[in-house]
């Protein structure tokens, strides 16, 4: 449905040129998409990428974790063993 909403925005704004998804107005897209997304819940959470972190496959990867800033991309990244 997000593609349909983006197409609707393009039809309504033909002189805006080529836009990346990040450049489209999110409020316009969400207003069209929300009825199809089901119940929308927004709650606070204490979750971080490092919460309950464990190395499930020992020897498969050598996690390079930044414990000072848990929201760094490398904390999400799974890498292959370099050996």
N, C-alpha and C positions, 0 to 999 in steps of 0.2 A: 504494500500500500504506500510505502514511502516513495517508491519510484513513480507511482501514479500522482501523488501529491506534488512531487518535484516537476513532473510534466505539466500539471495544472499551473504551477507557478510560472513555468517557462512560457506557456501559452498566454498567460495574463501579463507577462513582462517580456515581450519579444525583442525589445531593444536593449536588454541588459547584457547580451552577449553570453559567452561560455562561462559557466560558473562551476567551481568545484563544490562537492557536497557541503564542505565546511563553510562555504560562502553563501549558502542559501539561508533564508530566514527560518530558523528552527521553530519559531512560534507558529508560522503559517503551516509548515509541514506537520507539526504535532497536532494542531487543531483538526486537520483532516484525518490523521492516522489514529488518534486516540479512541474513537468509537470502535475501531477494529482491533485494538490492542488488549481489550478486556479491562479488568479492574486495575487501576493505577495506584500503587502504594508507594509512599515516600516516608521512610522512617530513618532515624539516626541509628548508626551501627558503630561498634568499636572494632570492626573487622579491618585488618591490614593484610597485605600479601604475605607477611611473615608470621601471622597468627597461626598457631598450630602447624608450623613448618616442620617437615621431617624429610629426610632423604630416603624415599621409598626404595629406590633402586641403587643400592650402594655400589660404587664402581662405575655406574653408568654416566654420571655427570659429577662435576666438581663445582658445586654452586658458588658463584661469586656474589655473595650477599652483602648489601650495604645496610647494616643494622641501624645506622644513624638516621637514614632517610628511607623508610620502608616503601615509599611510593616510586622509587627509581625503577625504570624499565628492566634493568638487569635482575631485579628481584622476581620478576615474572618469567624471565627467559629460561628456557630449558636448553642446555647445550649438550652436544655429544662429547663423549670421553675423548681427550686429546691424545691418548696413548696409542 
